[in-house]
Amino acid sequence: MPRVKKVGVKDLKNNLSAHLREVRKGTRILVSDRNTVVAELHEPAATYGPVIPDDPIIAEWVASGILTLPSREKTPLPESPVRLPDGTALRVLDEDRKERM
């Protein structure tokens, strides 16, 4: 199975020769810009099938159509703007439990 590697635009620019050497060895390189894949480097005329997971159960689910692998990498959610004092959740839960009694 060919190796897949994801690199950012800046890293690709700074280390282009090294990445091209990896491509010559069969590595498929996905180029990302702000965590979005925008290009792919691979050997000329190379074809790749879908990436098969290492876990045999997940691979079986993918093959049978039960599970679809994500088409892009997960990106972190922005930090919540909600700021409450420590202990607020516990206080609200205690108040809710008292009302039910």
N, C-alpha and C positions, 0 to 999 in steps of 0.2 A: 504494500500500500504506500503510495507516495506521501511524503511528509508535507504538511501544510503549516505555513508560518504567516503571522500577521505582523506587518510593520507600518509605522506611521510615515507620512510623507517626508518629514524632516530626517528621520533615521534612514530612509531609503536614499535621500539626497547625500547624506553624509557618509554612507557606507555602500554606495552603489556597486562598486567592484566586488565586494565581499558577497553581497546579495546575488549578483549575477553568477558568481562561482557556485553558490548553492543551487540556483536554478539549473545550471549545467549538470549538477548531480541529481536532478530530479525533484527538487523541492518546489512546491507551488507556493508562491508568495502573494498574499492578499495585501494590497496597499490601502491604508485607511487615512481618512482626513476627518478629524474630530469624531472618532469612533464609528465612522461610516465607511464601509469598504467602497472604494471608488475605482479600483483597478486591480488587475490580476497579472502576475508575471509567471510564465511557465515556458517550458521548452516548446519550440515550434511544432505544430501539429500534435501536441500532447492532448489527450482527452482524459477526463477524469469523471468517474461516477460520483454518486453522492458519498459523503463521508459516512462510513459505517461506525457506529459506536462500539466501544470495546466490550460493553456489557452485553452478553448474549440475549438476555431477556429483552432489553431495549431494542437490539438489532432485530429480533423476531417481531416485535410490535411495529417497528418501522416497515419491515418487509410485508407484513400483513395489512398495513394501512391503519392500524389502530392509533398509532402515534405519528405525528409529523414533527421532524426536527426543526428548531428555529432557523429562520433564514438570515438572521443577523445576531450579533452578540448582544448580550444584556448590557444596558447602560444604567448607571446608578441614578436613582431618583434625586431630585433636588431636595435640599434640607427643608424640613417643614418650617414655615414662618410662625407657627403657633408656639408660644412660649408661656408656660405656666409654672408657678412655684412648685418646688419639690413637695411631694405628698398629696398633690391635688387629686390624683386618680384614686388613691386610697380613701381620702376623705369623701369623695363623691360616692364610691362604692359603699362605704359605711352608712352614709345618709340614705342611699337607696335601700339597703337591707333593713334599716330601721323603719322605713315607710311601709315595707311589706309585712312587718310583724303586727 
